């Protein structure tokens, strides 16, 4: 199915947790909501003054957060399309945003080289973290919402306390920059993707590397766990996406072609795991 309606290129697409809606972010300065069954646009989220680089649903699916080159993030009500909060404070454009599991907080990452934590009820910034070499590659909450996982322009990925903003665990071992990081659904493991061509799996508690997945022939730029935690997917500039057994590190399947990398790095799975 093809979704038509944006006036410029689409930067991001993600399913709602129940798989019934899709949100897209576009350089036309809007985000749009779509019915996944019919492909019809149900709502346009209008308010940003520059390209929308990122959009994602909250865990309940009732809210959307967008990140824009206009230096702000916005939260939106899915059912009405109303803008609920504008998160202002970054000095340069944003490239990512995420809700906490309880939907009371949000993370944003910016080209100004910082990650910010926000209270979405009042729009106040709780803390600001400068990152290595001023490049925010990825940032996400832990499943329990107590920690933030950040990959930046460094060989290490770091875990920070939501309450204090202090680093609690460092995942060190890659031989080049870490491009992305993700938690397993239970929060016990962390997977990282690196420009050294490998995917690594770590103990979230100890920071120890428990598995190295080798096979890509170029930089690895995206990584994710399956909804049950049994699989790890990775996407690489070598034009392939790979599926790995999280337990053994064995490569189970290789998806060939340039579209494999683009699909894996810019889309999210549906709530029931069918996409």
PyMOL commands that set and color helices and strands:
alter all, ss='L'
color gray80, all
select helices_A, chain A and resi 132-134+258-266
alter helices_A, ss='H'
color red, helices_A
select strands_A, chain A and resi 10-15+21-26+30-35+41-46+52-57+63-68+73-77+83-87+94-99+105-110+114-119+124-130+136-141+147-152+156-161+167-172+178-183+189-194+198-203+209-214+220-225+231-236+241-245+251-255
alter strands_A, ss='S'
color yellow, strands_A
deselect
rebuild
show_as cartoon
